Amino acid sequence: MLLSATDHELVWLGAGAVSLGALVGYFLSRSVGLPSMSDDIGDWLNLLGLAAVACEALVLICWIARSAPRLASPRLAVGRLVH
């Protein structure tokens, strides 16, 4: 919701962190399992899970694409923070 209202670096950082956490949780739950949740082990092709992975990956791709020019040019990043 905040991503549609603002283009602030911390909002993108939070969205990227949440998406990365969701992806890590998905892969852990499907591979070694999570405590008290072993019924998802091996269920890699669950349609809802794949849709969630696609959405989380899209958020990460957008965050990386948005942040790449700022990371490549520190002078541009400093100028962005001042304004």
mmCIF file of the N, C-alpha and C atoms, coordinates in Angstrom:
data_MODEL
# 
_entry.id   MODEL 
# 
loop_
_atom_site.group_PDB 
_atom_site.id 
_atom_site.type_symbol 
_atom_site.label_atom_id 
_atom_site.label_alt_id 
_atom_site.label_comp_id 
_atom_site.label_asym_id 
_atom_site.label_entity_id 
_atom_site.label_seq_id 
_atom_site.pdbx_PDB_ins_code 
_atom_site.Cartn_x 
_atom_site.Cartn_y 
_atom_site.Cartn_z 
_atom_site.occupancy 
_atom_site.B_iso_or_equiv 
_atom_site.pdbx_formal_charge 
_atom_site.auth_seq_id 
_atom_site.auth_comp_id 
_atom_site.auth_asym_id 
_atom_site.auth_atom_id 
_atom_site.pdbx_PDB_model_num 
ATOM 1   N N  . MET A 1 1  ? 0.817  -1.181  0.000   1.00 0.00 ? 1  MET A N  1 
ATOM 2   C CA . MET A 1 1  ? 0.000  0.000   0.000   1.00 0.00 ? 1  MET A CA 1 
ATOM 3   C C  . MET A 1 1  ? 0.867  1.253   0.000   1.00 0.00 ? 1  MET A C  1 
ATOM 4   N N  . LEU A 1 2  ? 1.904  1.266   0.844   1.00 0.00 ? 2  LEU A N  1 
ATOM 5   C CA . LEU A 1 2  ? 2.777  2.433   0.899   1.00 0.00 ? 2  LEU A CA 1 
ATOM 6   C C  . LEU A 1 2  ? 3.556  2.625   -0.395  1.00 0.00 ? 2  LEU A C  1 
ATOM 7   N N  . LEU A 1 3  ? 3.862  1.530   -1.092  1.00 0.00 ? 3  LEU A N  1 
ATOM 8   C CA . LEU A 1 3  ? 4.602  1.657   -2.345  1.00 0.00 ? 3  LEU A CA 1 
ATOM 9   C C  . LEU A 1 3  ? 3.819  2.435   -3.389  1.00 0.00 ? 3  LEU A C  1 
ATOM 10  N N  . SER A 1 4  ? 2.505  2.355   -3.350  1.00 0.00 ? 4  SER A N  1 
ATOM 11  C CA . SER A 1 4  ? 1.703  3.103   -4.311  1.00 0.00 ? 4  SER A CA 1 
ATOM 12  C C  . SER A 1 4  ? 1.560  4.571   -3.921  1.00 0.00 ? 4  SER A C  1 
ATOM 13  N N  . ALA A 1 5  ? 1.844  4.896   -2.673  1.00 0.00 ? 5  ALA A N  1 
ATOM 14  C CA . ALA A 1 5  ? 1.670  6.270   -2.207  1.00 0.00 ? 5  ALA A CA 1 
ATOM 15  C C  . ALA A 1 5  ? 2.978  7.055   -2.131  1.00 0.00 ? 5  ALA A C  1 
ATOM 16  N N  . THR A 1 6  ? 4.103  6.357   -2.010  1.00 0.00 ? 6  THR A N  1 
ATOM 17  C CA . THR A 1 6  ? 5.375  7.058   -1.854  1.00 0.00 ? 6  THR A CA 1 
ATOM 18  C C  . THR A 1 6  ? 6.487  6.300   -2.557  1.00 0.00 ? 6  THR A C  1 
ATOM 19  N N  . ASP A 1 7  ? 7.562  6.988   -2.847  1.00 0.00 ? 7  ASP A N  1 
ATOM 20  C CA . ASP A 1 7  ? 8.719  6.379   -3.485  1.00 0.00 ? 7  ASP A CA 1 
ATOM 21  C C  . ASP A 1 7  ? 9.932  6.543   -2.576  1.00 0.00 ? 7  ASP A C  1 
ATOM 22  N N  . HIS A 1 8  ? 9.744  6.229   -1.317  1.00 0.00 ? 8  HIS A N  1 
ATOM 23  C CA . HIS A 1 8  ? 10.806 6.414   -0.329  1.00 0.00 ? 8  HIS A CA 1 
ATOM 24  C C  . HIS A 1 8  ? 11.667 5.158   -0.235  1.00 0.00 ? 8  HIS A C  1 
ATOM 25  N N  . GLU A 1 9  ? 12.961 5.368   -0.039  1.00 0.00 ? 9  GLU A N  1 
ATOM 26  C CA . GLU A 1 9  ? 13.922 4.263   0.026   1.00 0.00 ? 9  GLU A CA 1 
ATOM 27  C C  . GLU A 1 9  ? 13.597 3.270   1.140   1.00 0.00 ? 9  GLU A C  1 
ATOM 28  N N  . LEU A 1 10 ? 13.176 3.762   2.294   1.00 0.00 ? 10 LEU A N  1 
ATOM 29  C CA . LEU A 1 10 ? 12.881 2.857   3.412   1.00 0.00 ? 10 LEU A CA 1 
ATOM 30  C C  . LEU A 1 10 ? 11.639 1.995   3.154   1.00 0.00 ? 10 LEU A C  1 
ATOM 31  N N  . VAL A 1 11 ? 10.682 2.526   2.431   1.00 0.00 ? 11 VAL A N  1 
ATOM 32  C CA . VAL A 1 11 ? 9.497  1.738   2.079   1.00 0.00 ? 11 VAL A CA 1 
ATOM 33  C C  . VAL A 1 11 ? 9.899  0.601   1.146   1.00 0.00 ? 11 VAL A C  1 
ATOM 34  N N  . TRP A 1 12 ? 10.749 0.912   0.162   1.00 0.00 ? 12 TRP A N  1 
ATOM 35  C CA . TRP A 1 12 ? 11.228 -0.138  -0.745  1.00 0.00 ? 12 TRP A CA 1 
ATOM 36  C C  . TRP A 1 12 ? 12.086 -1.158  -0.003  1.00 0.00 ? 12 TRP A C  1 
ATOM 37  N N  . LEU A 1 13 ? 12.905 -0.696  0.915   1.00 0.00 ? 13 LEU A N  1 
ATOM 38  C CA . LEU A 1 13 ? 13.725 -1.610  1.702   1.00 0.00 ? 13 LEU A CA 1 
ATOM 39  C C  . LEU A 1 13 ? 12.850 -2.558  2.523   1.00 0.00 ? 13 LEU A C  1 
ATOM 40  N N  . GLY A 1 14 ? 11.812 -2.024  3.139   1.00 0.00 ? 14 GLY A N  1 
ATOM 41  C CA . GLY A 1 14 ? 10.885 -2.862  3.905   1.00 0.00 ? 14 GLY A CA 1 
ATOM 42  C C  . GLY A 1 14 ? 10.157 -3.866  3.034   1.00 0.00 ? 14 GLY A C  1 
ATOM 43  N N  . ALA A 1 15 ? 9.702  -3.419  1.862   1.00 0.00 ? 15 ALA A N  1 
ATOM 44  C CA . ALA A 1 15 ? 9.007  -4.332  0.943   1.00 0.00 ? 15 ALA A CA 1 
ATOM 45  C C  . ALA A 1 15 ? 9.945  -5.423  0.457   1.00 0.00 ? 15 ALA A C  1 
ATOM 46  N N  . GLY A 1 16 ? 11.189 -5.060  0.165   1.00 0.00 ? 16 GLY A N  1 
ATOM 47  C CA . GLY A 1 16 ? 12.162 -6.063  -0.262  1.00 0.00 ? 16 GLY A CA 1 
ATOM 48  C C  . GLY A 1 16 ? 12.477 -7.056  0.836   1.00 0.00 ? 16 GLY A C  1 
ATOM 49  N N  . ALA A 1 17 ? 12.600 -6.571  2.063   1.00 0.00 ? 17 ALA A N  1 
ATOM 50  C CA . ALA A 1 17 ? 12.897 -7.460  3.190   1.00 0.00 ? 17 ALA A CA 1 
ATOM 51  C C  . ALA A 1 17 ? 11.748 -8.430  3.456   1.00 0.00 ? 17 ALA A C  1 
ATOM 52  N N  . VAL A 1 18 ? 10.527 -7.939  3.399   1.00 0.00 ? 18 VAL A N  1 
ATOM 53  C CA . VAL A 1 18 ? 9.362  -8.808  3.614   1.00 0.00 ? 18 VAL A CA 1 
ATOM 54  C C  . VAL A 1 18 ? 9.269  -9.856  2.503   1.00 0.00 ? 18 VAL A C  1 
ATOM 55  N N  . SER A 1 19 ? 9.501  -9.437  1.265   1.00 0.00 ? 19 SER A N  1 
ATOM 56  C CA . SER A 1 19 ? 9.448  -10.367 0.141   1.00 0.00 ? 19 SER A CA 1 
ATOM 57  C C  . SER A 1 19 ? 10.539 -11.421 0.238   1.00 0.00 ? 19 SER A C  1 
ATOM 58  N N  . LEU A 1 20 ? 11.735 -10.994 0.584   1.00 0.00 ? 20 LEU A N  1 
ATOM 59  C CA . LEU A 1 20 ? 12.830 -11.945 0.741   1.00 0.00 ? 20 LEU A CA 1 
ATOM 60  C C  . LEU A 1 20 ? 12.535 -12.935 1.866   1.00 0.00 ? 20 LEU A C  1 
ATOM 61  N N  . GLY A 1 21 ? 11.992 -12.445 2.970   1.00 0.00 ? 21 GLY A N  1 
ATOM 62  C CA . GLY A 1 21 ? 11.618 -13.332 4.072   1.00 0.00 ? 21 GLY A CA 1 
ATOM 63  C C  . GLY A 1 21 ? 10.565 -14.347 3.667   1.00 0.00 ? 21 GLY A C  1 
ATOM 64  N N  . ALA A 1 22 ? 9.589  -13.911 2.878   1.00 0.00 ? 22 ALA A N  1 
ATOM 65  C CA . ALA A 1 22 ? 8.552  -14.829 2.409   1.00 0.00 ? 22 ALA A CA 1 
ATOM 66  C C  . ALA A 1 22 ? 9.137  -15.893 1.480   1.00 0.00 ? 22 ALA A C  1 
ATOM 67  N N  . LEU A 1 23 ? 10.057 -15.502 0.616   1.00 0.00 ? 23 LEU A N  1 
ATOM 68  C CA . LEU A 1 23 ? 10.690 -16.473 -0.280  1.00 0.00 ? 23 LEU A CA 1 
ATOM 69  C C  . LEU A 1 23 ? 11.537 -17.481 0.496   1.00 0.00 ? 23 LEU A C  1 
ATOM 70  N N  . VAL A 1 24 ? 12.287 -17.003 1.462   1.00 0.00 ? 24 VAL A N  1 
ATOM 71  C CA . VAL A 1 24 ? 13.087 -17.910 2.292   1.00 0.00 ? 24 VAL A CA 1 
ATOM 72  C C  . VAL A 1 24 ? 12.174 -18.878 3.045   1.00 0.00 ? 24 VAL A C  1 
ATOM 73  N N  . GLY A 1 25 ? 11.084 -18.368 3.601   1.00 0.00 ? 25 GLY A N  1 
ATOM 74  C CA . GLY A 1 25 ? 10.127 -19.224 4.301   1.00 0.00 ? 25 GLY A CA 1 
ATOM 75  C C  . GLY A 1 25 ? 9.510  -20.275 3.387   1.00 0.00 ? 25 GLY A C  1 
ATOM 76  N N  . TYR A 1 26 ? 9.202  -19.877 2.154   1.00 0.00 ? 26 TYR A N  1 
ATOM 77  C CA . TYR A 1 26 ? 8.630  -20.826 1.187   1.00 0.00 ? 26 TYR A CA 1 
ATOM 78  C C  . TYR A 1 26 ? 9.622  -21.952 0.903   1.00 0.00 ? 26 TYR A C  1 
ATOM 79  N N  . PHE A 1 27 ? 10.859 -21.577 0.611   1.00 0.00 ? 27 PHE A N  1 
ATOM 80  C CA . PHE A 1 27 ? 11.848 -22.597 0.277   1.00 0.00 ? 27 PHE A CA 1 
ATOM 81  C C  . PHE A 1 27 ? 12.203 -23.470 1.469   1.00 0.00 ? 27 PHE A C  1 
ATOM 82  N N  . LEU A 1 28 ? 12.239 -22.901 2.665   1.00 0.00 ? 28 LEU A N  1 
ATOM 83  C CA . LEU A 1 28 ? 12.489 -23.726 3.856   1.00 0.00 ? 28 LEU A CA 1 
ATOM 84  C C  . LEU A 1 28 ? 11.329 -24.687 4.115   1.00 0.00 ? 28 LEU A C  1 
ATOM 85  N N  . SER A 1 29 ? 10.101 -24.200 3.963   1.00 0.00 ? 29 SER A N  1 
ATOM 86  C CA . SER A 1 29 ? 8.948  -25.057 4.242   1.00 0.00 ? 29 SER A CA 1 
ATOM 87  C C  . SER A 1 29 ? 8.832  -26.194 3.237   1.00 0.00 ? 29 SER A C  1 
ATOM 88  N N  . ARG A 1 30 ? 9.307  -25.975 2.004   1.00 0.00 ? 30 ARG A N  1 
ATOM 89  C CA . ARG A 1 30 ? 9.221  -27.023 0.982   1.00 0.00 ? 30 ARG A CA 1 
ATOM 90  C C  . ARG A 1 30 ? 10.410 -27.973 1.016   1.00 0.00 ? 30 ARG A C  1 
ATOM 91  N N  . SER A 1 31 ? 11.540 -27.539 1.577   1.00 0.00 ? 31 SER A N  1 
ATOM 92  C CA . SER A 1 31 ? 12.740 -28.382 1.572   1.00 0.00 ? 31 SER A CA 1 
ATOM 93  C C  . SER A 1 31 ? 12.897 -29.149 2.889   1.00 0.00 ? 31 SER A C  1 
ATOM 94  N N  . VAL A 1 32 ? 13.323 -28.494 3.936   1.00 0.00 ? 32 VAL A N  1 
ATOM 95  C CA . VAL A 1 32 ? 13.565 -29.174 5.208   1.00 0.00 ? 32 VAL A CA 1 
ATOM 96  C C  . VAL A 1 32 ? 12.373 -29.115 6.151   1.00 0.00 ? 32 VAL A C  1 
ATOM 97  N N  . GLY A 1 33 ? 11.434 -28.248 5.857   1.00 0.00 ? 33 GLY A N  1 
ATOM 98  C CA . GLY A 1 33 ? 10.254 -28.104 6.697   1.00 0.00 ? 33 GLY A CA 1 
ATOM 99  C C  . GLY A 1 33 ? 10.462 -27.103 7.812   1.00 0.00 ? 33 GLY A C  1 
ATOM 100 N N  . LEU A 1 34 ? 9.370  -26.609 8.327   1.00 0.00 ? 34 LEU A N  1 
ATOM 101 C CA . LEU A 1 34 ? 9.392  -25.671 9.447   1.00 0.00 ? 34 LEU A CA 1 
ATOM 102 C C  . LEU A 1 34 ? 8.829  -26.371 10.681  1.00 0.00 ? 34 LEU A C  1 
ATOM 103 N N  . PRO A 1 35 ? 9.166  -25.883 11.858  1.00 0.00 ? 35 PRO A N  1 
ATOM 104 C CA . PRO A 1 35 ? 8.650  -26.527 13.071  1.00 0.00 ? 35 PRO A CA 1 
ATOM 105 C C  . PRO A 1 35 ? 7.122  -26.621 13.059  1.00 0.00 ? 35 PRO A C  1 
ATOM 106 N N  . SER A 1 36 ? 6.614  -27.788 13.337  1.00 0.00 ? 36 SER A N  1 
ATOM 107 C CA . SER A 1 36 ? 5.171  -28.072 13.403  1.00 0.00 ? 36 SER A CA 1 
ATOM 108 C C  . SER A 1 36 ? 4.467  -27.876 12.060  1.00 0.00 ? 36 SER A C  1 
ATOM 109 N N  . MET A 1 37 ? 5.207  -27.861 10.960  1.00 0.00 ? 37 MET A N  1 
ATOM 110 C CA . MET A 1 37 ? 4.610  -27.691 9.636   1.00 0.00 ? 37 MET A CA 1 
ATOM 111 C C  . MET A 1 37 ? 5.329  -28.573 8.622   1.00 0.00 ? 37 MET A C  1 
ATOM 112 N N  . SER A 1 38 ? 5.334  -29.842 8.831   1.00 0.00 ? 38 SER A N  1 
ATOM 113 C CA . SER A 1 38 ? 6.061  -30.739 7.928   1.00 0.00 ? 38 SER A CA 1 
ATOM 114 C C  . SER A 1 38 ? 5.207  -31.210 6.759   1.00 0.00 ? 38 SER A C  1 
ATOM 115 N N  . ASP A 1 39 ? 3.930  -30.835 6.696   1.00 0.00 ? 39 ASP A N  1 
ATOM 116 C CA . ASP A 1 39 ? 3.056  -31.330 5.644   1.00 0.00 ? 39 ASP A CA 1 
ATOM 117 C C  . ASP A 1 39 ? 3.315  -30.679 4.282   1.00 0.00 ? 39 ASP A C  1 
ATOM 118 N N  . ASP A 1 40 ? 4.100  -29.598 4.217   1.00 0.00 ? 40 ASP A N  1 
ATOM 119 C CA . ASP A 1 40 ? 4.399  -28.933 2.945   1.00 0.00 ? 40 ASP A CA 1 
ATOM 120 C C  . ASP A 1 40 ? 5.706  -29.399 2.312   1.00 0.00 ? 40 ASP A C  1 
ATOM 121 N N  . ILE A 1 41 ? 6.448  -30.258 2.987   1.00 0.00 ? 41 ILE A N  1 
ATOM 122 C CA . ILE A 1 41 ? 7.725  -30.724 2.450   1.00 0.00 ? 41 ILE A CA 1 
ATOM 123 C C  . ILE A 1 41 ? 7.482  -31.420 1.112   1.00 0.00 ? 41 ILE A C  1 
ATOM 124 N N  . GLY A 1 42 ? 8.203  -30.947 0.091   1.00 0.00 ? 42 GLY A N  1 
ATOM 125 C CA . GLY A 1 42 ? 8.103  -31.546 -1.235  1.00 0.00 ? 42 GLY A CA 1 
ATOM 126 C C  . GLY A 1 42 ? 6.961  -31.030 -2.092  1.00 0.00 ? 42 GLY A C  1 
ATOM 127 N N  . ASP A 1 43 ? 6.123  -30.165 -1.556  1.00 0.00 ? 43 ASP A N  1 
ATOM 128 C CA . ASP A 1 43 ? 4.959  -29.653 -2.308  1.00 0.00 ? 43 ASP A CA 1 
ATOM 129 C C  . ASP A 1 43 ? 5.352  -28.401 -3.085  1.00 0.00 ? 43 ASP A C  1 
ATOM 130 N N  . TRP A 1 44 ? 6.293  -28.541 -4.020  1.00 0.00 ? 44 TRP A N  1 
ATOM 131 C CA . TRP A 1 44 ? 6.848  -27.417 -4.765  1.00 0.00 ? 44 TRP A CA 1 
ATOM 132 C C  . TRP A 1 44 ? 5.881  -26.844 -5.789  1.00 0.00 ? 44 TRP A C  1 
ATOM 133 N N  . LEU A 1 45 ? 4.937  -27.630 -6.284  1.00 0.00 ? 45 LEU A N  1 
ATOM 134 C CA . LEU A 1 45 ? 4.079  -27.183 -7.373  1.00 0.00 ? 45 LEU A CA 1 
ATOM 135 C C  . LEU A 1 45 ? 2.688  -26.755 -6.926  1.00 0.00 ? 45 LEU A C  1 
ATOM 136 N N  . ASN A 1 46 ? 2.532  -26.422 -5.672  1.00 0.00 ? 46 ASN A N  1 
ATOM 137 C CA . ASN A 1 46 ? 1.264  -25.901 -5.180  1.00 0.00 ? 46 ASN A CA 1 
ATOM 138 C C  . ASN A 1 46 ? 0.984  -24.573 -5.879  1.00 0.00 ? 46 ASN A C  1 
ATOM 139 N N  . LEU A 1 47 ? -0.176 -24.454 -6.526  1.00 0.00 ? 47 LEU A N  1 
ATOM 140 C CA . LEU A 1 47 ? -0.464 -23.282 -7.344  1.00 0.00 ? 47 LEU A CA 1 
ATOM 141 C C  . LEU A 1 47 ? -0.473 -21.983 -6.546  1.00 0.00 ? 47 LEU A C  1 
ATOM 142 N N  . LEU A 1 48 ? -1.041 -22.003 -5.349  1.00 0.00 ? 48 LEU A N  1 
ATOM 143 C CA . LEU A 1 48 ? -1.043 -20.783 -4.532  1.00 0.00 ? 48 LEU A CA 1 
ATOM 144 C C  . LEU A 1 48 ? 0.371  -20.411 -4.089  1.00 0.00 ? 48 LEU A C  1 
ATOM 145 N N  . GLY A 1 49 ? 1.169  -21.409 -3.795  1.00 0.00 ? 49 GLY A N  1 
ATOM 146 C CA . GLY A 1 49 ? 2.560  -21.153 -3.424  1.00 0.00 ? 49 GLY A CA 1 
ATOM 147 C C  . GLY A 1 49 ? 3.352  -20.568 -4.576  1.00 0.00 ? 49 GLY A C  1 
ATOM 148 N N  . LEU A 1 50 ? 3.147  -21.098 -5.780  1.00 0.00 ? 50 LEU A N  1 
ATOM 149 C CA . LEU A 1 50 ? 3.842  -20.573 -6.957  1.00 0.00 ? 50 LEU A CA 1 
ATOM 150 C C  . LEU A 1 50 ? 3.412  -19.146 -7.269  1.00 0.00 ? 50 LEU A C  1 
ATOM 151 N N  . ALA A 1 51 ? 2.138  -18.853 -7.096  1.00 0.00 ? 51 ALA A N  1 
ATOM 152 C CA . ALA A 1 51 ? 1.658  -17.484 -7.307  1.00 0.00 ? 51 ALA A CA 1 
ATOM 153 C C  . ALA A 1 51 ? 2.290  -16.536 -6.296  1.00 0.00 ? 51 ALA A C  1 
ATOM 154 N N  . ALA A 1 52 ? 2.395  -16.965 -5.050  1.00 0.00 ? 52 ALA A N  1 
ATOM 155 C CA . ALA A 1 52 ? 3.019  -16.131 -4.020  1.00 0.00 ? 52 ALA A CA 1 
ATOM 156 C C  . ALA A 1 52 ? 4.492  -15.902 -4.327  1.00 0.00 ? 52 ALA A C  1 
ATOM 157 N N  . VAL A 1 53 ? 5.189  -16.961 -4.761  1.00 0.00 ? 53 VAL A N  1 
ATOM 158 C CA . VAL A 1 53 ? 6.607  -16.824 -5.110  1.00 0.00 ? 53 VAL A CA 1 
ATOM 159 C C  . VAL A 1 53 ? 6.774  -15.850 -6.272  1.00 0.00 ? 53 VAL A C  1 
ATOM 160 N N  . ALA A 1 54 ? 5.902  -15.930 -7.255  1.00 0.00 ? 54 ALA A N  1 
ATOM 161 C CA . ALA A 1 54 ? 5.978  -15.018 -8.400  1.00 0.00 ? 54 ALA A CA 1 
ATOM 162 C C  . ALA A 1 54 ? 5.788  -13.566 -7.959  1.00 0.00 ? 54 ALA A C  1 
ATOM 163 N N  . CYS A 1 55 ? 4.824  -13.315 -7.093  1.00 0.00 ? 55 CYS A N  1 
ATOM 164 C CA . CYS A 1 55 ? 4.575  -11.952 -6.610  1.00 0.00 ? 55 CYS A CA 1 
ATOM 165 C C  . CYS A 1 55 ? 5.744  -11.431 -5.780  1.00 0.00 ? 55 CYS A C  1 
ATOM 166 N N  . GLU A 1 56 ? 6.261  -12.254 -4.901  1.00 0.00 ? 56 GLU A N  1 
ATOM 167 C CA . GLU A 1 56 ? 7.385  -11.827 -4.063  1.00 0.00 ? 56 GLU A CA 1 
ATOM 168 C C  . GLU A 1 56 ? 8.626  -11.590 -4.915  1.00 0.00 ? 56 GLU A C  1 
ATOM 169 N N  . ALA A 1 57 ? 8.853  -12.445 -5.901  1.00 0.00 ? 57 ALA A N  1 
ATOM 170 C CA . ALA A 1 57 ? 10.000 -12.261 -6.797  1.00 0.00 ? 57 ALA A CA 1 
ATOM 171 C C  . ALA A 1 57 ? 9.852  -10.978 -7.605  1.00 0.00 ? 57 ALA A C  1 
ATOM 172 N N  . LEU A 1 58 ? 8.646  -10.649 -8.022  1.00 0.00 ? 58 LEU A N  1 
ATOM 173 C CA . LEU A 1 58 ? 8.405  -9.417  -8.771  1.00 0.00 ? 58 LEU A CA 1 
ATOM 174 C C  . LEU A 1 58 ? 8.725  -8.183  -7.929  1.00 0.00 ? 58 LEU A C  1 
ATOM 175 N N  . VAL A 1 59 ? 8.339  -8.208  -6.669  1.00 0.00 ? 59 VAL A N  1 
ATOM 176 C CA . VAL A 1 59 ? 8.668  -7.090  -5.775  1.00 0.00 ? 59 VAL A CA 1 
ATOM 177 C C  . VAL A 1 59 ? 10.184 -6.956  -5.639  1.00 0.00 ? 59 VAL A C  1 
ATOM 178 N N  . LEU A 1 60 ? 10.887 -8.081  -5.478  1.00 0.00 ? 60 LEU A N  1 
ATOM 179 C CA . LEU A 1 60 ? 12.347 -8.025  -5.367  1.00 0.00 ? 60 LEU A CA 1 
ATOM 180 C C  . LEU A 1 60 ? 12.988 -7.506  -6.647  1.00 0.00 ? 60 LEU A C  1 
ATOM 181 N N  . ILE A 1 61 ? 12.500 -7.940  -7.806  1.00 0.00 ? 61 ILE A N  1 
ATOM 182 C CA . ILE A 1 61 ? 13.035 -7.473  -9.081  1.00 0.00 ? 61 ILE A CA 1 
ATOM 183 C C  . ILE A 1 61 ? 12.826 -5.963  -9.228  1.00 0.00 ? 61 ILE A C  1 
ATOM 184 N N  . CYS A 1 62 ? 11.646 -5.488  -8.868  1.00 0.00 ? 62 CYS A N  1 
ATOM 185 C CA . CYS A 1 62 ? 11.376 -4.043  -8.943  1.00 0.00 ? 62 CYS A CA 1 
ATOM 186 C C  . CYS A 1 62 ? 12.276 -3.265  -7.993  1.00 0.00 ? 62 CYS A C  1 
ATOM 187 N N  . TRP A 1 63 ? 12.482 -3.780  -6.804  1.00 0.00 ? 63 TRP A N  1 
ATOM 188 C CA . TRP A 1 63 ? 13.336 -3.110  -5.826  1.00 0.00 ? 63 TRP A CA 1 
ATOM 189 C C  . TRP A 1 63 ? 14.776 -3.051  -6.328  1.00 0.00 ? 63 TRP A C  1 
ATOM 190 N N  . ILE A 1 64 ? 15.264 -4.167  -6.868  1.00 0.00 ? 64 ILE A N  1 
ATOM 191 C CA . ILE A 1 64 ? 16.630 -4.204  -7.391  1.00 0.00 ? 64 ILE A CA 1 
ATOM 192 C C  . ILE A 1 64 ? 16.773 -3.247  -8.576  1.00 0.00 ? 64 ILE A C  1 
ATOM 193 N N  . ALA A 1 65 ? 15.801 -3.253  -9.482  1.00 0.00 ? 65 ALA A N  1 
ATOM 194 C CA . ALA A 1 65 ? 15.856 -2.377  -10.646 1.00 0.00 ? 65 ALA A CA 1 
ATOM 195 C C  . ALA A 1 65 ? 15.830 -0.908  -10.226 1.00 0.00 ? 65 ALA A C  1 
ATOM 196 N N  . ARG A 1 66 ? 15.055 -0.592  -9.196  1.00 0.00 ? 66 ARG A N  1 
ATOM 197 C CA . ARG A 1 66 ? 14.969 0.786   -8.721  1.00 0.00 ? 66 ARG A CA 1 
ATOM 198 C C  . ARG A 1 66 ? 16.244 1.199   -8.007  1.00 0.00 ? 66 ARG A C  1 
ATOM 199 N N  . SER A 1 67 ? 16.858 0.285   -7.272  1.00 0.00 ? 67 SER A N  1 
ATOM 200 C CA . SER A 1 67 ? 18.025 0.612   -6.455  1.00 0.00 ? 67 SER A CA 1 
ATOM 201 C C  . SER A 1 67 ? 19.335 0.515   -7.220  1.00 0.00 ? 67 SER A C  1 
ATOM 202 N N  . ALA A 1 68 ? 19.379 -0.186  -8.326  1.00 0.00 ? 68 ALA A N  1 
ATOM 203 C CA . ALA A 1 68 ? 20.637 -0.408  -9.048  1.00 0.00 ? 68 ALA A CA 1 
ATOM 204 C C  . ALA A 1 68 ? 21.329 0.895   -9.459  1.00 0.00 ? 68 ALA A C  1 
ATOM 205 N N  . PRO A 1 69 ? 20.632 1.869   -10.039 1.00 0.00 ? 69 PRO A N  1 
ATOM 206 C CA . PRO A 1 69 ? 21.334 3.113   -10.396 1.00 0.00 ? 69 PRO A CA 1 
ATOM 207 C C  . PRO A 1 69 ? 21.876 3.860   -9.176  1.00 0.00 ? 69 PRO A C  1 
ATOM 208 N N  . ARG A 1 70 ? 21.188 3.791   -8.084  1.00 0.00 ? 70 ARG A N  1 
ATOM 209 C CA . ARG A 1 70 ? 21.650 4.472   -6.869  1.00 0.00 ? 70 ARG A CA 1 
ATOM 210 C C  . ARG A 1 70 ? 22.878 3.792   -6.290  1.00 0.00 ? 70 ARG A C  1 
ATOM 211 N N  . LEU A 1 71 ? 22.938 2.467   -6.393  1.00 0.00 ? 71 LEU A N  1 
ATOM 212 C CA . LEU A 1 71 ? 24.089 1.740   -5.875  1.00 0.00 ? 71 LEU A CA 1 
ATOM 213 C C  . LEU A 1 71 ? 25.309 1.938   -6.768  1.00 0.00 ? 71 LEU A C  1 
ATOM 214 N N  . ALA A 1 72 ? 25.092 2.101   -8.069  1.00 0.00 ? 72 ALA A N  1 
ATOM 215 C CA . ALA A 1 72 ? 26.192 2.270   -9.009  1.00 0.00 ? 72 ALA A CA 1 
ATOM 216 C C  . ALA A 1 72 ? 26.817 3.660   -8.901  1.00 0.00 ? 72 ALA A C  1 
ATOM 217 N N  . SER A 1 73 ? 26.030 4.646   -8.523  1.00 0.00 ? 73 SER A N  1 
ATOM 218 C CA . SER A 1 73 ? 26.529 6.013   -8.448  1.00 0.00 ? 73 SER A CA 1 
ATOM 219 C C  . SER A 1 73 ? 26.241 6.590   -7.067  1.00 0.00 ? 73 SER A C  1 
ATOM 220 N N  . PRO A 1 74 ? 27.204 6.499   -6.151  1.00 0.00 ? 74 PRO A N  1 
ATOM 221 C CA . PRO A 1 74 ? 26.971 7.025   -4.793  1.00 0.00 ? 74 PRO A CA 1 
ATOM 222 C C  . PRO A 1 74 ? 26.634 8.516   -4.785  1.00 0.00 ? 74 PRO A C  1 
ATOM 223 N N  . ARG A 1 75 ? 27.174 9.274   -5.727  1.00 0.00 ? 75 ARG A N  1 
ATOM 224 C CA . ARG A 1 75 ? 26.886 10.711  -5.782  1.00 0.00 ? 75 ARG A CA 1 
ATOM 225 C C  . ARG A 1 75 ? 25.403 10.952  -6.061  1.00 0.00 ? 75 ARG A C  1 
ATOM 226 N N  . LEU A 1 76 ? 24.824 10.146  -6.962  1.00 0.00 ? 76 LEU A N  1 
ATOM 227 C CA . LEU A 1 76 ? 23.402 10.254  -7.268  1.00 0.00 ? 76 LEU A CA 1 
ATOM 228 C C  . LEU A 1 76 ? 22.565 9.903   -6.039  1.00 0.00 ? 76 LEU A C  1 
ATOM 229 N N  . ALA A 1 77 ? 22.971 8.876   -5.297  1.00 0.00 ? 77 ALA A N  1 
ATOM 230 C CA . ALA A 1 77 ? 22.226 8.460   -4.105  1.00 0.00 ? 77 ALA A CA 1 
ATOM 231 C C  . ALA A 1 77 ? 22.242 9.561   -3.048  1.00 0.00 ? 77 ALA A C  1 
ATOM 232 N N  . VAL A 1 78 ? 23.386 10.210  -2.847  1.00 0.00 ? 78 VAL A N  1 
ATOM 233 C CA . VAL A 1 78 ? 23.463 11.284  -1.854  1.00 0.00 ? 78 VAL A CA 1 
ATOM 234 C C  . VAL A 1 78 ? 22.581 12.445  -2.293  1.00 0.00 ? 78 VAL A C  1 
ATOM 235 N N  . GLY A 1 79 ? 22.619 12.798  -3.562  1.00 0.00 ? 79 GLY A N  1 
ATOM 236 C CA . GLY A 1 79 ? 21.779 13.878  -4.058  1.00 0.00 ? 79 GLY A CA 1 
ATOM 237 C C  . GLY A 1 79 ? 20.312 13.570  -3.879  1.00 0.00 ? 79 GLY A C  1 
ATOM 238 N N  . ARG A 1 80 ? 19.912 12.316  -4.012  1.00 0.00 ? 80 ARG A N  1 
ATOM 239 C CA . ARG A 1 80 ? 18.518 11.906  -3.866  1.00 0.00 ? 80 ARG A CA 1 
ATOM 240 C C  . ARG A 1 80 ? 18.063 12.076  -2.411  1.00 0.00 ? 80 ARG A C  1 
ATOM 241 N N  . LEU A 1 81 ? 18.933 11.774  -1.464  1.00 0.00 ? 81 LEU A N  1 
ATOM 242 C CA . LEU A 1 81 ? 18.563 11.878  -0.056  1.00 0.00 ? 81 LEU A CA 1 
ATOM 243 C C  . LEU A 1 81 ? 18.420 13.326  0.390   1.00 0.00 ? 81 LEU A C  1 
ATOM 244 N N  . VAL A 1 82 ? 19.179 14.221  -0.203  1.00 0.00 ? 82 VAL A N  1 
ATOM 245 C CA . VAL A 1 82 ? 19.137 15.626  0.202   1.00 0.00 ? 82 VAL A CA 1 
ATOM 246 C C  . VAL A 1 82 ? 17.823 16.268  -0.210  1.00 0.00 ? 82 VAL A C  1 
ATOM 247 N N  . HIS A 1 83 ? 17.308 15.906  -1.369  1.00 0.00 ? 83 HIS A N  1 
ATOM 248 C CA . HIS A 1 83 ? 16.074 16.526  -1.883  1.00 0.00 ? 83 HIS A CA 1 
ATOM 249 C C  . HIS A 1 83 ? 14.939 15.921  -1.210  1.00 0.00 ? 83 HIS A C  1 
# 
